[in-house]
Amino acid sequence: MAMIRVLRRKLRTWAAQPRRVRSELPLALCTLVIAQPMLKFCGLRVTQRWLDRGAGLAGKLRFGRRRRSEWSAEDSAQAVKVAADALPGFRRCLTRSLATRFLLLRRGIESELLLGARRAGGELDAHAWLQVDGEPLGEQPGADMKAFERSRPVGTERA
């Protein structure tokens, strides 16, 4: 009985999303399900390269393409967040960032995957996030991303 209540709550959450977010949910789910095991078994570079190539191919397909005026990068971030919340064990920031990056690249929007770390209360805290046009995407309002000691953007080669 508890499982049915959980499923109903998740379906209500999905139904409450705007149409443009709901349209991204199936692809967001598939991307999350693919990205997490790939990260575990293939590592970050291989996973990111594979998803970037896949996004380029998916972007050439006309299926589900909307005009830019109807869609925003926040819609993709929200779709990935809702999809990740529906799947147990898929709340890791790196997996979510890669899935969001895939959806953005599919729409032709460039983003930067950043990794950062900080000391918080004597413990090491690490985080992965995306930036679009220099602004963090899909983070809590007022989140202090500058508190993280950033590494260079993922996927850039050393000079």
TIVO-2410 file (N, C-alpha, C; in nm, 3 decimals):
# residues 159
REC num residu      c1      c2      c3 atome chaine
REC   1      M   0.082  -0.120   0.000     N      A
REC   1      M   0.000   0.000   0.000    CA      A
REC   1      M   0.086   0.126   0.000     C      A
REC   2      A   0.196   0.123   0.074     N      A
REC   2      A   0.284   0.239   0.080    CA      A
REC   2      A   0.348   0.264  -0.056     C      A
REC   3      M   0.379   0.159  -0.129     N      A
REC   3      M   0.439   0.174  -0.261    CA      A
REC   3      M   0.343   0.243  -0.357     C      A
REC   4      I   0.215   0.211  -0.347     N      A
REC   4      I   0.115   0.274  -0.433    CA      A
REC   4      I   0.106   0.423  -0.403     C      A
REC   5      R   0.112   0.460  -0.275     N      A
REC   5      R   0.108   0.601  -0.237    CA      A
REC   5      R   0.229   0.676  -0.292     C      A
REC   6      V   0.344   0.612  -0.285     N      A
REC   6      V   0.466   0.674  -0.338    CA      A
REC   6      V   0.454   0.696  -0.488     C      A
REC   7      L   0.406   0.595  -0.560     N      A
REC   7      L   0.389   0.607  -0.705    CA      A
REC   7      L   0.288   0.716  -0.741     C      A
REC   8      R   0.179   0.723  -0.667     N      A
REC   8      R   0.080   0.828  -0.692    CA      A
REC   8      R   0.140   0.967  -0.672     C      A
REC   9      R   0.217   0.982  -0.565     N      A
REC   9      R   0.280   1.111  -0.537    CA      A
REC   9      R   0.376   1.150  -0.649     C      A
REC  10      K   0.454   1.054  -0.696     N      A
REC  10      K   0.550   1.083  -0.804    CA      A
REC  10      K   0.478   1.116  -0.934     C      A
REC  11      L   0.370   1.047  -0.963     N      A
REC  11      L   0.293   1.077  -1.084    CA      A
REC  11      L   0.229   1.216  -1.076     C      A
REC  12      R   0.183   1.254  -0.957     N      A
REC  12      R   0.127   1.390  -0.941    CA      A
REC  12      R   0.236   1.495  -0.962     C      A
REC  13      T   0.358   1.465  -0.913     N      A
REC  13      T   0.469   1.558  -0.932    CA      A
REC  13      T   0.499   1.574  -1.081     C      A
REC  14      W   0.500   1.464  -1.154     N      A
REC  14      W   0.526   1.469  -1.298    CA      A
REC  14      W   0.416   1.546  -1.369     C      A
REC  15      A   0.290   1.517  -1.334     N      A
REC  15      A   0.177   1.581  -1.401    CA      A
REC  15      A   0.172   1.731  -1.373     C      A
REC  16      A   0.226   1.774  -1.260     N      A
REC  16      A   0.224   1.916  -1.223    CA      A
REC  16      A   0.328   1.998  -1.298     C      A
REC  17      Q   0.419   1.934  -1.366     N      A
REC  17      Q   0.524   2.005  -1.439    CA      A
REC  17      Q   0.467   2.068  -1.566     C      A
REC  18      P   0.525   2.180  -1.609     N      A
REC  18      P   0.481   2.239  -1.737    CA      A
REC  18      P   0.504   2.141  -1.852     C      A
REC  19      R   0.430   2.158  -1.958     N      A
REC  19      R   0.438   2.066  -2.072    CA      A
REC  19      R   0.580   2.055  -2.128     C      A
REC  20      R   0.651   2.168  -2.135     N      A
REC  20      R   0.785   2.165  -2.193    CA      A
REC  20      R   0.881   2.085  -2.106     C      A
REC  21      V   0.858   2.078  -1.973     N      A
REC  21      V   0.940   1.995  -1.884    CA      A
REC  21      V   0.898   1.849  -1.897     C      A
REC  22      R   0.768   1.824  -1.900     N      A
REC  22      R   0.719   1.686  -1.916    CA      A
REC  22      R   0.770   1.624  -2.044     C      A
REC  23      S   0.785   1.704  -2.150     N      A
REC  23      S   0.831   1.648  -2.277    CA      A
REC  23      S   0.977   1.601  -2.269     C      A
REC  24      E   1.055   1.656  -2.176     N      A
REC  24      E   1.195   1.618  -2.160    CA      A
REC  24      E   1.212   1.500  -2.063     C      A
REC  25      L   1.109   1.467  -1.985     N      A
REC  25      L   1.122   1.365  -1.880    CA      A
REC  25      L   1.164   1.227  -1.931     C      A
REC  26      P   1.103   1.172  -2.036     N      A
REC  26      P   1.147   1.039  -2.080    CA      A
REC  26      P   1.295   1.033  -2.119     C      A
REC  27      L   1.341   1.134  -2.190     N      A
REC  27      L   1.482   1.136  -2.230    CA      A
REC  27      L   1.572   1.158  -2.108     C      A
REC  28      A   1.527   1.239  -2.014     N      A
REC  28      A   1.604   1.261  -1.891    CA      A
REC  28      A   1.617   1.129  -1.813     C      A
REC  29      L   1.508   1.054  -1.803     N      A
REC  29      L   1.513   0.924  -1.735    CA      A
REC  29      L   1.611   0.829  -1.802     C      A
REC  30      C   1.601   0.818  -1.934     N      A
REC  30      C   1.691   0.727  -2.007    CA      A
REC  30      C   1.836   0.769  -1.991     C      A
REC  31      T   1.862   0.899  -1.997     N      A
REC  31      T   1.999   0.947  -1.985    CA      A
REC  31      T   2.055   0.917  -1.847     C      A
REC  32      L   1.975   0.937  -1.743     N      A
REC  32      L   2.020   0.906  -1.607    CA      A
REC  32      L   2.052   0.758  -1.591     C      A
REC  33      V   1.964   0.674  -1.644     N      A
REC  33      V   1.982   0.529  -1.632    CA      A
REC  33      V   2.106   0.482  -1.706     C      A
REC  34      I   2.142   0.549  -1.814     N      A
REC  34      I   2.263   0.515  -1.889    CA      A
REC  34      I   2.387   0.574  -1.824     C      A
REC  35      A   2.379   0.699  -1.780     N      A
REC  35      A   2.498   0.771  -1.731    CA      A
REC  35      A   2.552   0.714  -1.599     C      A
REC  36      Q   2.466   0.676  -1.507     N      A
REC  36      Q   2.516   0.633  -1.377    CA      A
REC  36      Q   2.603   0.508  -1.383     C      A
REC  37      P   2.558   0.399  -1.448     N      A
REC  37      P   2.648   0.283  -1.457    CA      A
REC  37      P   2.771   0.310  -1.542     C      A
REC  38      M   2.758   0.395  -1.645     N      A
REC  38      M   2.876   0.427  -1.726    CA      A
REC  38      M   2.980   0.499  -1.642     C      A
REC  39      L   2.936   0.591  -1.556     N      A
REC  39      L   3.030   0.660  -1.468    CA      A
REC  39      L   3.104   0.561  -1.380     C      A
REC  40      K   3.030   0.466  -1.329     N      A
REC  40      K   3.090   0.368  -1.237    CA      A
REC  40      K   3.191   0.279  -1.308     C      A
REC  41      F   3.158   0.233  -1.427     N      A
REC  41      F   3.243   0.134  -1.493    CA      A
REC  41      F   3.340   0.193  -1.596     C      A
REC  42      C   3.309   0.309  -1.652     N      A
REC  42      C   3.395   0.365  -1.758    CA      A
REC  42      C   3.467   0.492  -1.715     C      A
REC  43      G   3.420   0.558  -1.611     N      A
REC  43      G   3.483   0.682  -1.566    CA      A
REC  43      G   3.420   0.804  -1.630     C      A
REC  44      L   3.460   0.920  -1.579     N      A
REC  44      L   3.400   1.047  -1.620    CA      A
REC  44      L   3.431   1.083  -1.766     C      A
REC  45      R   3.555   1.075  -1.805     N      A
REC  45      R   3.591   1.119  -1.940    CA      A
REC  45      R   3.520   1.040  -2.049     C      A
REC  46      V   3.519   0.909  -2.035     N      A
REC  46      V   3.454   0.824  -2.136    CA      A
REC  46      V   3.305   0.850  -2.138     C      A
REC  47      T   3.245   0.861  -2.018     N      A
REC  47      T   3.101   0.886  -2.010    CA      A
REC  47      T   3.065   1.020  -2.073     C      A
REC  48      Q   3.140   1.124  -2.040     N      A
REC  48      Q   3.110   1.255  -2.095    CA      A
REC  48      Q   3.128   1.256  -2.246     C      A
REC  49      R   3.234   1.196  -2.297     N      A
REC  49      R   3.259   1.191  -2.440    CA      A
REC  49      R   3.145   1.117  -2.512     C      A
REC  50      W   3.102   1.005  -2.455     N      A
REC  50      W   2.995   0.925  -2.516    CA      A
REC  50      W   2.864   1.003  -2.518     C      A
REC  51      L   2.830   1.069  -2.406     N      A
REC  51      L   2.706   1.146  -2.400    CA      A
REC  51      L   2.711   1.267  -2.493     C      A
REC  52      D   2.827   1.333  -2.501     N      A
REC  52      D   2.840   1.448  -2.591    CA      A
REC  52      D   2.819   1.407  -2.736     C      A
REC  53      R   2.876   1.295  -2.775     N      A
REC  53      R   2.857   1.246  -2.912    CA      A
REC  53      R   2.711   1.209  -2.936     C      A
REC  54      G   2.651   1.142  -2.839     N      A
REC  54      G   2.510   1.104  -2.851    CA      A
REC  54      G   2.419   1.225  -2.861     C      A
REC  55      A   2.453   1.331  -2.788     N      A
REC  55      A   2.372   1.453  -2.793    CA      A
REC  55      A   2.380   1.516  -2.931     C      A
REC  56      G   2.498   1.511  -2.990     N      A
REC  56      G   2.513   1.565  -3.125    CA      A
REC  56      G   2.427   1.491  -3.225     C      A
REC  57      L   2.421   1.359  -3.212     N      A
REC  57      L   2.337   1.280  -3.302    CA      A
REC  57      L   2.190   1.304  -3.273     C      A
REC  58      A   2.153   1.307  -3.146     N      A
REC  58      A   2.012   1.328  -3.109    CA      A
REC  58      A   1.965   1.467  -3.150     C      A
REC  59      G   2.056   1.565  -3.149     N      A
REC  59      G   2.019   1.700  -3.188    CA      A
REC  59      G   1.985   1.712  -3.336     C      A
REC  60      K   2.035   1.620  -3.416     N      A
REC  60      K   2.007   1.624  -3.559    CA      A
REC  60      K   1.869   1.567  -3.591     C      A
REC  61      L   1.813   1.490  -3.497     N      A
REC  61      L   1.680   1.435  -3.519    CA      A
REC  61      L   1.576   1.543  -3.496     C      A
REC  62      R   1.470   1.540  -3.568     N      A
REC  62      R   1.365   1.641  -3.556    CA      A
REC  62      R   1.265   1.605  -3.447     C      A
REC  63      F   1.266   1.483  -3.398     N      A
REC  63      F   1.168   1.438  -3.299    CA      A
REC  63      F   1.178   1.521  -3.172     C      A
REC  64      G   1.070   1.580  -3.130     N      A
REC  64      G   1.064   1.653  -3.005    CA      A
REC  64      G   1.130   1.790  -3.008     C      A
REC  65      R   1.169   1.839  -3.120     N      A
REC  65      R   1.238   1.968  -3.127    CA      A
REC  65      R   1.137   2.081  -3.114     C      A
REC  66      R   1.168   2.177  -3.030     N      A
REC  66      R   1.083   2.293  -3.010    CA      A
REC  66      R   1.157   2.419  -3.049     C      A
REC  67      R   1.083   2.524  -3.077     N      A
REC  67      R   1.146   2.653  -3.102    CA      A
REC  67      R   1.210   2.701  -2.973     C      A
REC  68      R   1.319   2.774  -2.985     N      A
REC  68      R   1.392   2.823  -2.868    CA      A
REC  68      R   1.306   2.912  -2.778     C      A
REC  69      S   1.213   2.986  -2.835     N      A
REC  69      S   1.132   3.077  -2.756    CA      A
REC  69      S   1.043   3.002  -2.657     C      A
REC  70      E   1.012   2.876  -2.685     N      A
REC  70      E   0.925   2.798  -2.598    CA      A
REC  70      E   1.003   2.721  -2.492     C      A
REC  71      W   1.133   2.725  -2.496     N      A
REC  71      W   1.212   2.635  -2.413    CA      A
REC  71      W   1.327   2.710  -2.348     C      A
REC  72      S   1.368   2.668  -2.228     N      A
REC  72      S   1.483   2.729  -2.163    CA      A
REC  72      S   1.573   2.619  -2.105     C      A
REC  73      A   1.696   2.656  -2.076     N      A
REC  73      A   1.790   2.560  -2.016    CA      A
REC  73      A   1.739   2.513  -1.881     C      A
REC  74      E   1.668   2.599  -1.809     N      A
REC  74      E   1.612   2.561  -1.679    CA      A
REC  74      E   1.511   2.447  -1.693     C      A
REC  75      D   1.442   2.440  -1.809     N      A
REC  75      D   1.346   2.331  -1.831    CA      A
REC  75      D   1.416   2.196  -1.831     C      A
REC  76      S   1.531   2.189  -1.896     N      A
REC  76      S   1.607   2.063  -1.898    CA      A
REC  76      S   1.658   2.029  -1.759     C      A
REC  77      A   1.708   2.128  -1.687     N      A
REC  77      A   1.756   2.104  -1.551    CA      A
REC  77      A   1.643   2.055  -1.461     C      A
REC  78      Q   1.525   2.114  -1.477     N      A
REC  78      Q   1.410   2.073  -1.396    CA      A
REC  78      Q   1.366   1.932  -1.433     C      A
REC  79      A   1.367   1.899  -1.562     N      A
REC  79      A   1.329   1.764  -1.605    CA      A
REC  79      A   1.422   1.659  -1.545     C      A
REC  80      V   1.552   1.687  -1.546     N      A
REC  80      V   1.648   1.592  -1.489    CA      A
REC  80      V   1.629   1.581  -1.338     C      A
REC  81      K   1.602   1.692  -1.271     N      A
REC  81      K   1.579   1.689  -1.126    CA      A
REC  81      K   1.457   1.604  -1.091     C      A
REC  82      V   1.347   1.625  -1.163     N      A
REC  82      V   1.225   1.548  -1.137    CA      A
REC  82      V   1.248   1.400  -1.167     C      A
REC  83      A   1.315   1.370  -1.278     N      A
REC  83      A   1.343   1.231  -1.313    CA      A
REC  83      A   1.435   1.165  -1.211     C      A
REC  84      A   1.538   1.237  -1.165     N      A
REC  84      A   1.631   1.182  -1.066    CA      A
REC  84      A   1.562   1.158  -0.933     C      A
REC  85      D   1.471   1.246  -0.896     N      A
REC  85      D   1.397   1.228  -0.770    CA      A
REC  85      D   1.305   1.107  -0.777     C      A
REC  86      A   1.262   1.069  -0.897     N      A
REC  86      A   1.173   0.954  -0.913    CA      A
REC  86      A   1.247   0.822  -0.909     C      A
REC  87      L   1.378   0.825  -0.934     N      A
REC  87      L   1.457   0.702  -0.937    CA      A
REC  87      L   1.539   0.689  -0.809     C      A
REC  88      P   1.525   0.580  -0.737     N      A
REC  88      P   1.608   0.564  -0.616    CA      A
REC  88      P   1.755   0.551  -0.652     C      A
REC  89      G   1.839   0.627  -0.582     N      A
REC  89      G   1.983   0.618  -0.602    CA      A
REC  89      G   2.037   0.703  -0.716     C      A
REC  90      F   1.956   0.791  -0.773     N      A
REC  90      F   2.000   0.871  -0.888    CA      A
REC  90      F   2.008   1.020  -0.853     C      A
REC  91      R   2.040   1.052  -0.730     N      A
REC  91      R   2.043   1.192  -0.688    CA      A
REC  91      R   2.183   1.250  -0.687     C      A
REC  92      R   2.281   1.179  -0.738     N      A
REC  92      R   2.419   1.229  -0.738    CA      A
REC  92      R   2.434   1.345  -0.834     C      A
REC  93      C   2.503   1.447  -0.789     N      A
REC  93      C   2.514   1.570  -0.867    CA      A
REC  93      C   2.589   1.549  -0.999     C      A
REC  94      L   2.687   1.462  -1.002     N      A
REC  94      L   2.762   1.440  -1.125    CA      A
REC  94      L   2.675   1.373  -1.232     C      A
REC  95      T   2.599   1.273  -1.192     N      A
REC  95      T   2.509   1.206  -1.286    CA      A
REC  95      T   2.405   1.304  -1.339     C      A
REC  96      R   2.348   1.383  -1.249     N      A
REC  96      R   2.247   1.481  -1.290    CA      A
REC  96      R   2.307   1.587  -1.383     C      A
REC  97      S   2.427   1.631  -1.353     N      A
REC  97      S   2.491   1.732  -1.438    CA      A
REC  97      S   2.518   1.678  -1.578     C      A
REC  98      L   2.564   1.554  -1.586     N      A
REC  98      L   2.590   1.494  -1.718    CA      A
REC  98      L   2.461   1.476  -1.797     C      A
REC  99      A   2.355   1.434  -1.730     N      A
REC  99      A   2.226   1.416  -1.799    CA      A
REC  99      A   2.173   1.551  -1.848     C      A
REC 100      T   2.186   1.653  -1.766     N      A
REC 100      T   2.140   1.787  -1.807    CA      A
REC 100      T   2.223   1.838  -1.923     C      A
REC 101      R   2.354   1.814  -1.917     N      A
REC 101      R   2.442   1.856  -2.027    CA      A
REC 101      R   2.402   1.789  -2.157     C      A
REC 102      F   2.366   1.661  -2.151     N      A
REC 102      F   2.320   1.589  -2.269    CA      A
REC 102      F   2.197   1.657  -2.329     C      A
REC 103      L   2.098   1.690  -2.244     N      A
REC 103      L   1.977   1.753  -2.293    CA      A
REC 103      L   2.006   1.891  -2.352     C      A
REC 104      L   2.097   1.964  -2.290     N      A
REC 104      L   2.132   2.097  -2.341    CA      A
REC 104      L   2.203   2.088  -2.476     C      A
REC 105      L   2.301   1.999  -2.486     N      A
REC 105      L   2.374   1.983  -2.612    CA      A
REC 105      L   2.282   1.940  -2.724     C      A
REC 106      R   2.184   1.859  -2.690     N      A
REC 106      R   2.085   1.815  -2.788    CA      A
REC 106      R   2.010   1.935  -2.847     C      A
REC 107      R   1.994   2.038  -2.766     N      A
REC 107      R   1.926   2.161  -2.811    CA      A
REC 107      R   2.024   2.264  -2.868     C      A
REC 108      G   2.154   2.230  -2.870     N      A
REC 108      G   2.253   2.321  -2.925    CA      A
REC 108      G   2.305   2.424  -2.827     C      A
REC 109      I   2.283   2.402  -2.697     N      A
REC 109      I   2.328   2.496  -2.594    CA      A
REC 109      I   2.456   2.442  -2.532     C      A
REC 110      E   2.562   2.521  -2.538     N      A
REC 110      E   2.689   2.482  -2.477    CA      A
REC 110      E   2.683   2.507  -2.326     C      A
REC 111      S   2.744   2.419  -2.252     N      A
REC 111      S   2.753   2.436  -2.106    CA      A
REC 111      S   2.890   2.388  -2.061     C      A
REC 112      E   2.924   2.427  -1.941     N      A
REC 112      E   3.053   2.392  -1.884    CA      A
REC 112      E   3.029   2.306  -1.760     C      A
REC 113      L   3.086   2.187  -1.756     N      A
REC 113      L   3.075   2.100  -1.640    CA      A
REC 113      L   3.189   2.133  -1.545     C      A
REC 114      L   3.154   2.172  -1.423     N      A
REC 114      L   3.253   2.211  -1.324    CA      A
REC 114      L   3.249   2.117  -1.205     C      A
REC 115      L   3.366   2.089  -1.150     N      A
REC 115      L   3.378   2.010  -1.028    CA      A
REC 115      L   3.444   2.099  -0.924     C      A
REC 116      G   3.397   2.091  -0.801     N      A
REC 116      G   3.456   2.173  -0.697    CA      A
REC 116      G   3.456   2.099  -0.565     C      A
REC 117      A   3.540   2.145  -0.473     N      A
REC 117      A   3.548   2.084  -0.340    CA      A
REC 117      A   3.569   2.195  -0.237     C      A
REC 118      R   3.524   2.169  -0.115     N      A
REC 118      R   3.543   2.263  -0.005    CA      A
REC 118      R   3.543   2.185   0.125     C      A
REC 119      R   3.595   2.247   0.226     N      A
REC 119      R   3.587   2.192   0.361    CA      A
REC 119      R   3.465   2.251   0.428     C      A
REC 120      A   3.380   2.165   0.478     N      A
REC 120      A   3.259   2.209   0.548    CA      A
REC 120      A   3.250   2.133   0.679     C      A
REC 121      G   3.271   2.203   0.787     N      A
REC 121      G   3.261   2.138   0.918    CA      A
REC 121      G   3.365   2.030   0.938     C      A
REC 122      G   3.483   2.048   0.884     N      A
REC 122      G   3.589   1.949   0.900    CA      A
REC 122      G   3.582   1.834   0.801     C      A
REC 123      E   3.480   1.831   0.717     N      A
REC 123      E   3.466   1.725   0.618    CA      A
REC 123      E   3.482   1.783   0.477     C      A
REC 124      L   3.528   1.698   0.388     N      A
REC 124      L   3.543   1.738   0.248    CA      A
REC 124      L   3.408   1.726   0.179     C      A
REC 125      D   3.367   1.831   0.114     N      A
REC 125      D   3.240   1.834   0.042    CA      A
REC 125      D   3.272   1.861  -0.104     C      A
REC 126      A   3.229   1.773  -0.193     N      A
REC 126      A   3.253   1.789  -0.336    CA      A
REC 126      A   3.121   1.805  -0.408     C      A
REC 127      H   3.124   1.876  -0.522     N      A
REC 127      H   3.002   1.902  -0.596    CA      A
REC 127      H   3.034   1.917  -0.745     C      A
REC 128      A   2.940   1.877  -0.828     N      A
REC 128      A   2.949   1.895  -0.973    CA      A
REC 128      A   2.829   1.978  -1.016     C      A
REC 129      W   2.852   2.074  -1.106     N      A
REC 129      W   2.742   2.156  -1.155    CA      A
REC 129      W   2.774   2.207  -1.294     C      A
REC 130      L   2.670   2.257  -1.359     N      A
REC 130      L   2.683   2.312  -1.493    CA      A
REC 130      L   2.674   2.464  -1.487     C      A
REC 131      Q   2.746   2.526  -1.579     N      A
REC 131      Q   2.731   2.670  -1.599    CA      A
REC 131      Q   2.693   2.694  -1.743     C      A
REC 132      V   2.593   2.778  -1.761     N      A
REC 132      V   2.552   2.822  -1.894    CA      A
REC 132      V   2.567   2.974  -1.895     C      A
REC 133      D   2.646   3.024  -1.986     N      A
REC 133      D   2.675   3.167  -1.995    CA      A
REC 133      D   2.728   3.223  -1.862     C      A
REC 134      G   2.810   3.144  -1.794     N      A
REC 134      G   2.874   3.188  -1.670    CA      A
REC 134      G   2.788   3.181  -1.546     C      A
REC 135      E   2.664   3.134  -1.558     N      A
REC 135      E   2.573   3.124  -1.444    CA      A
REC 135      E   2.547   2.977  -1.411     C      A
REC 136      P   2.547   2.941  -1.279     N      A
REC 136      P   2.515   2.803  -1.242    CA      A
REC 136      P   2.373   2.767  -1.284     C      A
REC 137      L   2.356   2.646  -1.333     N      A
REC 137      L   2.226   2.600  -1.381    CA      A
REC 137      L   2.169   2.495  -1.287     C      A
REC 138      G   2.045   2.512  -1.246     N      A
REC 138      G   1.976   2.412  -1.167    CA      A
REC 138      G   2.016   2.407  -1.021     C      A
REC 139      E   2.083   2.509  -0.972     N      A
REC 139      E   2.123   2.512  -0.831    CA      A
REC 139      E   2.018   2.586  -0.749     C      A
REC 140      Q   2.019   2.562  -0.619     N      A
REC 140      Q   1.926   2.631  -0.530    CA      A
REC 140      Q   1.947   2.781  -0.540     C      A
REC 141      P   1.841   2.859  -0.535     N      A
REC 141      P   1.858   3.005  -0.535    CA      A
REC 141      P   1.943   3.048  -0.415     C      A
REC 142      G   2.040   3.131  -0.441     N      A
REC 142      G   2.128   3.179  -0.335    CA      A
REC 142      G   2.241   3.083  -0.302     C      A
REC 143      A   2.255   2.973  -0.377     N      A
REC 143      A   2.364   2.879  -0.351    CA      A
REC 143      A   2.497   2.946  -0.380     C      A
REC 144      D   2.591   2.930  -0.289     N      A
REC 144      D   2.722   2.994  -0.304    CA      A
REC 144      D   2.818   2.898  -0.372     C      A
REC 145      M   2.820   2.900  -0.504     N      A
REC 145      M   2.907   2.809  -0.578    CA      A
REC 145      M   3.052   2.856  -0.572     C      A
REC 146      K   3.073   2.982  -0.536     N      A
REC 146      K   3.209   3.034  -0.526    CA      A
REC 146      K   3.282   2.979  -0.405     C      A
REC 147      A   3.207   2.921  -0.310     N      A
REC 147      A   3.270   2.863  -0.192    CA      A
REC 147      A   3.348   2.735  -0.226     C      A
REC 148      F   3.315   2.676  -0.341     N      A
REC 148      F   3.385   2.555  -0.384    CA      A
REC 148      F   3.513   2.594  -0.456     C      A
REC 149      E   3.621   2.530  -0.421     N      A
REC 149      E   3.748   2.548  -0.491    CA      A
REC 149      E   3.735   2.471  -0.622     C      A
REC 150      R   3.722   2.544  -0.733     N      A
REC 150      R   3.693   2.480  -0.861    CA      A
REC 150      R   3.817   2.422  -0.924     C      A
REC 151      S   3.795   2.310  -0.990     N      A
REC 151      S   3.898   2.257  -1.078    CA      A
REC 151      S   3.874   2.320  -1.215     C      A
REC 152      R   3.961   2.293  -1.309     N      A
REC 152      R   3.936   2.344  -1.444    CA      A
REC 152      R   3.812   2.275  -1.498     C      A
REC 153      P   3.744   2.333  -1.595     N      A
REC 153      P   3.624   2.270  -1.652    CA      A
REC 153      P   3.658   2.130  -1.703     C      A
REC 154      V   3.568   2.038  -1.679     N      A
REC 154      V   3.587   1.900  -1.720    CA      A
REC 154      V   3.583   1.893  -1.872     C      A
REC 155      G   3.676   1.821  -1.929     N      A
REC 155      G   3.681   1.803  -2.073    CA      A
REC 155      G   3.779   1.897  -2.142     C      A
REC 156      T   3.837   1.990  -2.066     N      A
REC 156      T   3.936   2.079  -2.126    CA      A
REC 156      T   4.072   2.016  -2.105     C      A
REC 157      E   4.156   2.031  -2.202     N      A
REC 157      E   4.291   1.975  -2.193    CA      A
REC 157      E   4.383   2.073  -2.126     C      A
REC 158      R   4.485   2.020  -2.061     N      A
REC 158      R   4.585   2.106  -1.998    CA      A
REC 158      R   4.671   2.172  -2.104     C      A
REC 159      A   4.711   2.295  -2.078     N      A
REC 159      A   4.794   2.368  -2.173    CA      A
REC 159      A   4.939   2.324  -2.162     C      A
***
